[in-house]
Amino acid sequence: MGLLKKLFGLSETSKVEEHQDSKSKKVEINRPTDPNYQIAIASIPVMWKQYGESLRLLKNTIHCDTYFDRKDFVITRLGSLQKTINLVGGSDSFIDPMTNTDITVYSTDIDGIITDIKSDKYDEAFIRRYAEALNFKISSLKTSKAKLNNIFKWQQWIEPYKGKLSPELFNEFKLYCKKLEVKINREIEG
C-alpha cells in the first residue's frame, strides 16, 4: 500500500466515497497527479544545478559583486529548494545534470548546506583569492603610482560589501593592503 499511497496519494483508510468526494476538495501538492507536483519535481534538479553553479562561483571568483551577489542568490535559492522538497514529501531523487549521477536530496540536508555557505570559510577563501589577485595585478604593473592606485581601487571595490564580511576579515584585508602600500612606498624612497 505504501507505493500506491505515494503514487496516488491514497492512505490505507481511504474509501471509495472519499476518493469520489475529493473532486470537490482542494488537491494536495504531494499528489503525483497534481500539475503543481509535476512542476515542483521538475524544478528541483534545476535549483540543484543552480546551487552547484553558485558553489563553483563562490569557490573560484575574485570579483566582489559576483561573489556576494551569488552568495545571496544561492542562500535564497536553497531556501526555495527546501520548500519545494517539503512540498513533494521531504526528499527527491534525480539525475544531477552537472555530474550525471543519482542524487537524493533531503529537506533536512538543506539546512546544513545553508549554514555551511553562511559560515566564514567561504568568505575567508574569497578574501584570500582576492588578495592574491591584487598581489598578482600589482606585480604586473611597472610604476609605483599604478600599483598604489590599484590597491586603492581594490579596496573601493570591496567597501560596499563590508557589512557582509566579519569585521576581522575585512580588517585583515585592509591591513594586507596597508602592508603592500608600505612596501611600495619604501621602494619609492629606496
N, C-alpha and C positions, 0 to 999 in steps of 0.2 A: 504494500500500500504506500510505502514511502516514495517510490518512484512516481506513482500516479499522483500523489499529493504534490510532489514537486512539479510535475509536468502540467497538471490540470488544476492545481490549487484546491484539490479535494482533501478533506480530512476523513478519518476513519468513521466519524459520526455523521458525515454528510448524508442527507436524504435526497431522494429524487425531487421532492417538493421544494426543498431549499434550493436546489440547483435551478429549478424552473423559476423560482421567485427571484433568483439572482439577476435576472434580466432587468428588473426594475431598480436594483440596488447599484450603488457605485462599485465598480470593479477595482480591486486592489492592483497595485502596480506589480506585485510579485507573481502575478499570474502570467505564464508564458504566452497566453493568447492576447494579452493586452498590448496594443501597439506601443504604449509608453514603456513597457517592459522591454520590447524589442529595441527601442531607441536607446534605453539605458544600457542594455547588453552591448549594443554596437558602439556606444560612447566610451565604455571602459577601456578597451585597447587603445583608443585614440588618446585618452587622457594619460594612460600609462606611457605611451610613446612621447607625449609632451613632457612628462616627468623625466624620462630618460634623456631627451634632448636638452632639457633645462639643466639636469645634473651635469651633463657633459660641458655645457657652457659655464656653469658655476665652477667647475674644476679647471677650466682652461683659459677663460677670458682674462685680459688685462685691462679691459675698458670698464670704467666705473659705472657708466649708465647701463651697459649690458649686464654687468654682474648684479647690481642692485635691483634693476627692473625685472630681471629674470628670477631673482630670488623671491621677490614679492609675488610674481606670477605663479611660480611653482607651488608656493605655500597655499595660495588661493585655489589653484587647480587641484592640489592634493585634497583640500577640504571638499571640493566638488566631487572628486573621485570617491572619497569616503562616503559621502551622502548617497551617491549613485549605487555604490556597492551595497550599502544598507538597504536601499530600495529593492534590490534584487535578491535579498536573503543573507547578506553578510559576507559573501565571498563570490568570486567568479574565477573561472579558468578560461584561458585563451592562449593563442599563439602570439608571443611577443613579436611585433612586426620588425623590430630592430635586430633581434638576435635569432629569430626563428626558433625559439624554444617555448615549451609549455610553461605557462606561468599561472599560478594560483594566487590571487590577491585576496587577503582577508581585510575586512574593515578595520579590525583591531591593529593590524600591522601599520596602517597609515599614520596613526598617532606617533609611533616610533620614528617613522621617516620624517615627519614634520619636525619633531623635536630635534632630530639629528641635523636637519637643514638649518634650523634656527640656532643651533649651537655655534660657538665661536670658531670651531675648527675650519669651517668654510671661509669665514672672514679672515682668519689668520693666514690661510693658504693664499687667499686673494691678495692680501696686503704684501705677502712675501713675493708673489709673482709681479705685483705692481711695482714694488721697489726694485726687483731685478730688471724689469723692463725699463724703468727710469735709469738705472745704472748703465744698462746696455745703450740706451739712447744717448746719454751724455758722454759715454766713452767714444761714440762715433762722431761727436762734434769737435770742431777744431778750436774754436775760440772760447775763452772763459766766459765771455758775455753770453754767448749762445747756451753754454752749459747752465749758467745761473738762471737765465730766462726759462729754460726748460724745467728746471727744478721748481721754479715759481709756478709755471703753468700746471705741472702735475699736482702740485698742492692745491691749486684752484679747482682742478677737475674733481678732486675728491671731497672738497669742502662741503658741497651740498649734501653729501651723504654722511656727514659727521655724526648725526643723530642715529644712524643705522649701525654704527660700529660702537664697540665698547670704548670708553674714554681711554683706557690703557692702550688699546690697539691703535687708535687714531693718534695718540701722543707718541707712540713708538714710531709711527711713520714720519711724524713731524720731526722727531729727534734724528731719524735717519737722514732726512733732507737737510737738517741743520749741519750734521756732520759732513755731508757732501759739500755744502756751501763753504764750510770752514776749510776743507781740503782744497777746494778750488781757489779760494781767496789766498791761501798760503802759496799756491802755485803762482798766482799773480804777483805776490810780493817777493817770492823767492827768485 
